[in-house]
């Protein structure tokens, strides 16, 4: 069965950094677009960013541009989310997801992604 497993979450002070990882198994990883979503208490799950197959394109939600960086290592079947200058507003459960043959307009549509991880908690304190 396809599995996506996030790791790297934790508690960090505002202004700090965290690096999230999402390990993917039983999937042709290199041909899938990978993305990160997050969901804070009482809010809808929102798009954070996406990276297309072979790192051909990047897309970020406006509030994280310049602070978060998505990368992927196809040899390791892993996608990363490097988060810097974290703010209290970044507190959420972070999920990775995989989608196949997504257009640019579909990247932020969570219904278009085929597989999801269980999430990892990121808490930013002050």
QUIBELMO-V727864 format. One line per field, one symbol per residue. ss: DSSP state (H for helix, E for strand, - for the rest). phi: phi as a letter, one per 40 degrees, with the letter a starting at -180 (. if undefined). psi: psi as a letter, one per 30 degrees, with the letter a starting at -180 (. if undefined). A space follows every 50 residues. Layout:
BEGIN
ss: ???
phi: ???
psi: ???
END
This chain:
BEGIN
ss: --EEEEE--EEEE----EEEEEEEE---HHHEEEEEEEE------EEEEE E-HHH--EEE-HHH---EEEEEE----EEEEEE----HHH-EEEEEEEEE ---HHH---HHH--EE---EEEEEE-
phi: .cbbbcahcibacdgcbabcbbcbbfacdcbbcbabbaacdgbccbcbaa bcdffcababcdcbdgbbbcaabccbfbbbbcbbfcbdcccacbbbabbb fccdccdcccccccbbccgbcbbbba
psi: kkkkjllflakklkfalljkkjkklhkiefgkkklklljlkgllklkell klkghflkkkkeffkfekkklkjfffhkkljjklhkleffklkkkllklk hkleffegjfffkekklflkkkkkl.
END
